[in-house]
Amino acid sequence: VMYQGLTGSQGRFYGLRNRDYGTQVVAGVNPKKAGTDVDGIPVYASVAEAKAATGATVSCVFIPAPGVKAAVLEAAEAGMELVVVITEGVPAQDEAYFFNKVKRDFPGTRILGPNCPGIISPGKANIGITAGHIAKAPVDGEISVGIVSRSGTLTYQALYELQQQNIGVTTCVGIGGDPVPGTSFIDCLEAFEADPQTSAVMMIGEIGGSAEEEAAEYIAEHMTKPVAAYVAGQTAPAGKKMGHAGAIVSGGKGTAAAKMEALEAAGVKVGANPTECGELMVEIVKNL
């Protein structure tokens, strides 16, 4: 993994934490500081140079919002397989632009985020800002669970709820709460369905958009593994943006109630709060 923005305070803090967790952090990118290093991690002038020198396949973006569009396109052009964008406040039109351009011109590149905590496979690697110590690594022979969440802080709570219940997590993906996420619930559900190590999935949604309804449809038609879910924003007033840029109930659409209904109709066990969602997952695991 290389970090675009490793030389900044946030990039440095989390890049080194991720390395300490066991992630193979091999490079930083900053055109103005090429040739220097951050605690032994070499810094290159461009993503292409860093890739040529280190063989990195993933980039993690810790760049201020105005520079994110250029950073993502640079990573895609250099052939990165995964670009994890942590930055929040990226303009929606920038997100829409790079999402569509990457999809069309660089189909081999997957974007995760923006405005997300990243991805962690407990015990293996952590890319982003998730605290590694709240996640329990899967144990061979025991049932393990996958997590996908739109909310950052609720991602952490989900990990911690499962750790408290002694349930291992294969991978936890924070897809971010922006209007145009690079990776969707469905992308993650599909990956978990195909992953032999993952036996069940915990999904955390929130108000706004139609991602949860689309996920419910996908679960009903394609998922054989049980899913437990929680939808944040059950008391949110219509028309008010709640925390995330994409979390807004507009014209009666995107309410928590509608999402919960769609998920329940698809056979998902829906909790009234994150703790209850964790308890539902304990039930599911016991019955597997």
C-alpha positions as CSV (number, residue, x, y, z in Angstrom):
1,V,0.0,0.0,0.0
2,M,1.2,3.5,-0.8
3,Y,-0.2,6.7,0.9
4,Q,-0.9,9.8,-1.1
5,G,-0.4,12.4,1.6
6,L,1.9,10.4,3.9
7,T,3.9,13.5,4.6
8,G,0.9,15.4,6.1
9,S,0.0,15.0,9.8
10,Q,-3.0,12.8,9.3
11,G,-1.4,10.7,6.6
12,R,1.7,10.2,8.7
13,F,-0.3,9.3,11.9
14,Y,-2.5,6.7,10.2
15,G,0.1,5.5,7.7
16,L,2.5,4.5,10.5
17,R,-0.4,3.1,12.6
18,N,-1.4,0.9,9.7
19,R,2.2,-0.2,9.2
20,D,2.4,-1.1,12.9
21,Y,-0.8,-3.2,12.5
22,G,1.0,-5.3,9.9
23,T,-0.1,-3.6,6.7
24,Q,2.7,-3.5,4.0
25,V,3.1,0.2,3.8
26,V,5.8,0.7,1.1
27,A,5.6,4.3,-0.1
28,G,4.4,7.8,0.3
29,V,3.6,10.2,-2.6
30,N,4.3,14.0,-2.5
31,P,5.8,15.7,-5.6
32,K,7.4,18.4,-3.4
33,K,9.0,15.9,-1.0
34,A,10.3,13.2,-3.3
35,G,13.5,11.6,-2.1
36,T,12.7,12.1,1.6
37,D,11.2,9.5,3.8
38,V,8.6,9.2,6.7
39,D,10.0,7.0,9.4
40,G,11.8,4.9,6.9
41,I,9.0,4.8,4.3
42,P,10.3,6.3,1.0
43,V,8.4,9.3,-0.6
44,Y,8.1,9.5,-4.4
45,A,7.0,12.3,-6.7
46,S,4.1,10.4,-8.3
47,V,2.0,7.3,-7.9
48,A,3.5,5.8,-11.1
49,E,7.0,6.3,-9.7
50,A,6.0,4.8,-6.3
51,K,4.4,1.8,-8.1
52,A,7.5,1.2,-10.3
53,A,9.8,1.3,-7.4
54,T,7.8,-0.7,-4.8
55,G,5.2,-2.8,-6.7
56,A,2.3,-1.3,-4.6
57,T,-1.2,-2.2,-5.8
58,V,-3.3,-0.1,-3.4
59,S,-3.3,3.6,-2.7
60,C,-4.8,5.3,0.4
61,V,-5.6,9.0,-0.1
62,F,-5.1,11.4,2.7
63,I,-5.2,14.6,0.6
64,P,-7.3,17.7,1.4
65,A,-10.7,17.7,-0.4
66,P,-9.8,20.1,-3.3
67,G,-7.0,17.7,-4.5
68,V,-8.8,14.4,-4.2
69,K,-10.1,14.3,-7.8
70,A,-6.6,14.7,-9.2
71,A,-5.2,12.2,-6.7
72,V,-7.8,9.5,-7.5
73,L,-7.3,9.9,-11.3
74,E,-3.5,9.8,-10.9
75,A,-3.8,6.5,-8.9
76,A,-6.2,5.0,-11.5
77,E,-4.0,6.1,-14.4
78,A,-1.0,4.4,-12.7
79,G,-3.0,1.1,-12.5
80,M,-3.8,0.9,-8.8
81,E,-6.2,-1.9,-8.1
82,L,-7.8,-0.3,-5.1
83,V,-7.9,3.4,-4.1
84,V,-9.1,4.1,-0.6
85,V,-10.2,7.7,-0.1
86,I,-10.4,8.7,3.5
87,T,-11.0,12.5,2.9
88,E,-14.3,14.0,3.7
89,G,-15.9,17.1,2.1
90,V,-15.0,16.1,-1.4
91,P,-17.4,18.1,-3.7
92,A,-20.2,15.8,-5.0
93,Q,-19.5,16.8,-8.7
94,D,-15.9,15.8,-8.2
95,E,-17.0,12.4,-6.9
96,A,-19.5,11.9,-9.7
97,Y,-16.8,12.8,-12.2
98,F,-14.0,10.5,-11.0
99,F,-16.4,7.7,-10.2
100,N,-17.7,7.6,-13.8
101,K,-14.3,8.3,-15.4
102,V,-12.6,5.5,-13.5
103,K,-15.5,3.1,-14.2
104,R,-15.3,3.9,-17.9
105,D,-11.6,4.3,-18.5
106,F,-10.0,2.3,-15.7
107,P,-12.2,-0.8,-15.0
108,G,-9.4,-2.5,-13.2
109,T,-9.4,0.1,-10.4
110,R,-11.9,0.0,-7.5
111,I,-12.5,3.2,-5.4
112,L,-13.5,2.9,-1.8
113,G,-15.0,6.1,-0.3
114,P,-14.6,9.1,-0.2
115,N,-15.4,10.0,3.4
116,C,-14.9,6.6,4.7
117,P,-12.8,4.9,7.5
118,G,-11.3,2.4,5.0
119,I,-11.0,-1.3,5.2
120,I,-9.6,-3.7,7.7
121,S,-9.1,-7.5,7.6
122,P,-8.5,-8.1,11.3
123,G,-5.1,-9.8,12.0
124,K,-4.0,-9.2,8.4
125,A,-4.1,-5.6,7.2
126,N,-5.7,-2.2,8.0
127,I,-5.9,0.6,5.4
128,G,-7.4,3.8,6.7
129,I,-8.4,5.1,10.1
130,T,-10.2,2.2,11.8
131,A,-8.7,1.4,15.3
132,G,-7.2,-2.1,14.9
133,H,-7.5,-3.1,18.6
134,I,-11.3,-3.1,18.5
135,A,-11.5,-5.8,15.9
136,K,-11.3,-9.5,16.6
137,A,-9.4,-11.6,14.0
138,P,-11.2,-14.7,12.7
139,V,-10.2,-18.0,14.2
140,D,-9.9,-21.2,12.1
141,G,-12.8,-23.5,12.7
142,E,-15.0,-20.7,14.2
143,I,-17.8,-18.8,12.5
144,S,-16.6,-15.4,11.2
145,V,-18.6,-12.4,10.0
146,G,-18.2,-9.7,7.4
147,I,-19.2,-6.1,8.1
148,V,-20.2,-3.4,5.6
149,S,-21.2,0.1,6.8
150,R,-22.0,3.5,5.5
151,S,-21.3,5.2,8.8
152,G,-17.7,5.6,10.1
153,T,-18.3,5.6,13.8
154,L,-20.9,2.9,13.6
155,T,-18.4,0.8,11.7
156,Y,-16.3,0.9,14.9
157,Q,-19.2,0.1,17.1
158,A,-20.1,-2.9,15.0
159,L,-16.5,-4.2,15.3
160,Y,-16.5,-3.6,19.0
161,E,-20.0,-5.2,19.5
162,L,-18.7,-8.4,17.8
163,Q,-15.4,-8.3,19.7
164,Q,-17.4,-8.1,23.0
165,Q,-19.4,-11.2,21.9
166,N,-16.1,-13.0,20.9
167,I,-17.1,-13.1,17.2
168,G,-14.2,-12.9,14.6
169,V,-14.5,-10.6,11.6
170,T,-13.1,-11.5,8.2
171,T,-13.2,-8.1,6.7
172,C,-14.9,-4.8,7.6
173,V,-15.6,-2.3,4.9
174,G,-16.6,1.3,5.6
175,I,-18.1,2.5,2.2
176,G,-18.6,6.1,3.4
177,G,-21.7,8.3,3.6
178,D,-21.2,10.5,0.6
179,P,-23.8,10.8,-2.3
180,V,-21.5,9.0,-4.8
181,P,-19.6,6.2,-3.1
182,G,-17.0,4.3,-5.2
183,T,-18.0,1.0,-3.7
184,S,-21.6,0.0,-2.8
185,F,-23.3,-2.3,-0.3
186,I,-24.0,-4.7,-3.2
187,D,-20.3,-4.8,-4.2
188,C,-19.5,-5.8,-0.6
189,L,-22.4,-8.2,-0.2
190,E,-21.3,-10.0,-3.4
191,A,-17.7,-10.3,-2.2
192,F,-18.9,-11.7,1.2
193,E,-21.3,-14.1,-0.5
194,A,-18.3,-15.4,-2.5
195,D,-15.9,-15.5,0.4
196,P,-15.6,-19.0,2.0
197,Q,-14.4,-17.7,5.3
198,T,-17.4,-15.3,5.8
199,S,-20.5,-17.1,7.2
200,A,-22.8,-14.1,7.9
201,V,-22.9,-10.4,7.2
202,M,-23.6,-7.3,9.4
203,M,-24.8,-4.3,7.4
204,I,-25.1,-0.8,8.7
205,G,-27.0,1.7,6.7
206,E,-28.4,5.2,7.3
207,I,-31.1,7.6,5.9
208,G,-30.8,9.1,2.5
209,G,-30.5,7.7,-1.0
210,S,-31.7,4.2,-2.0
211,A,-28.6,2.1,-1.4
212,E,-30.2,0.1,1.4
213,E,-33.3,-0.7,-0.7
214,E,-31.1,-1.8,-3.5
215,A,-29.1,-4.0,-1.1
216,A,-32.3,-5.5,0.2
217,E,-33.3,-6.5,-3.3
218,Y,-29.9,-8.0,-3.9
219,I,-30.0,-9.9,-0.6
220,A,-33.4,-11.4,-1.5
221,E,-32.3,-12.6,-4.9
222,H,-28.7,-13.6,-4.4
223,M,-27.6,-14.0,-0.8
224,T,-27.5,-17.4,0.8
225,K,-25.7,-16.1,3.9
226,P,-27.7,-14.6,6.8
227,V,-27.6,-10.8,7.2
228,A,-28.2,-8.6,10.3
229,A,-28.7,-4.9,9.8
230,Y,-29.2,-1.5,11.5
231,V,-30.3,1.7,9.9
232,A,-29.2,5.0,11.5
233,G,-31.3,8.1,11.6
234,Q,-34.6,6.8,12.7
235,T,-35.6,10.1,14.4
236,A,-34.1,12.4,11.7
237,P,-36.4,15.2,10.5
238,A,-37.1,15.3,6.7
239,G,-35.0,17.8,4.6
240,K,-32.2,18.1,7.1
241,K,-28.7,16.8,6.2
242,M,-27.5,14.6,9.0
243,G,-23.8,14.3,9.5
244,H,-23.0,12.7,6.1
245,A,-23.5,14.5,2.8
246,G,-25.7,11.6,1.6
247,A,-27.8,11.3,4.7
248,I,-30.8,13.4,3.9
249,V,-34.5,12.4,3.7
250,S,-35.9,14.2,0.7
251,G,-39.5,14.2,-0.5
252,G,-40.4,11.4,1.9
253,K,-37.8,9.1,0.3
254,G,-34.8,7.6,2.0
255,T,-36.4,7.3,5.5
256,A,-35.1,4.8,8.0
257,A,-38.5,3.2,8.3
258,A,-38.7,2.5,4.5
259,K,-35.2,1.1,4.5
260,M,-35.9,-1.2,7.6
261,E,-39.1,-2.4,5.9
262,A,-37.3,-3.3,2.7
263,L,-34.5,-5.1,4.6
264,E,-37.0,-7.0,6.7
265,A,-39.0,-8.0,3.7
266,A,-35.8,-9.5,2.2
267,G,-35.3,-11.7,5.3
268,V,-32.7,-9.5,7.0
269,K,-32.8,-9.4,10.8
270,V,-33.0,-5.6,11.6
271,G,-32.0,-4.2,15.0
272,A,-33.5,-1.1,16.6
273,N,-30.0,0.0,17.6
274,P,-26.4,-1.1,16.9
275,T,-26.2,-3.2,20.1
276,E,-29.4,-5.1,19.2
277,C,-27.9,-5.6,15.7
278,G,-24.9,-7.2,17.4
279,E,-27.2,-9.4,19.6
280,L,-29.0,-10.5,16.4
281,M,-25.7,-11.5,14.9
282,V,-24.9,-13.6,18.0
283,E,-28.2,-15.5,17.5
284,I,-27.4,-16.0,13.8
285,V,-23.9,-17.3,14.6
286,K,-25.3,-19.7,17.3
287,N,-27.6,-21.2,14.7
288,L,-25.0,-21.7,12.0
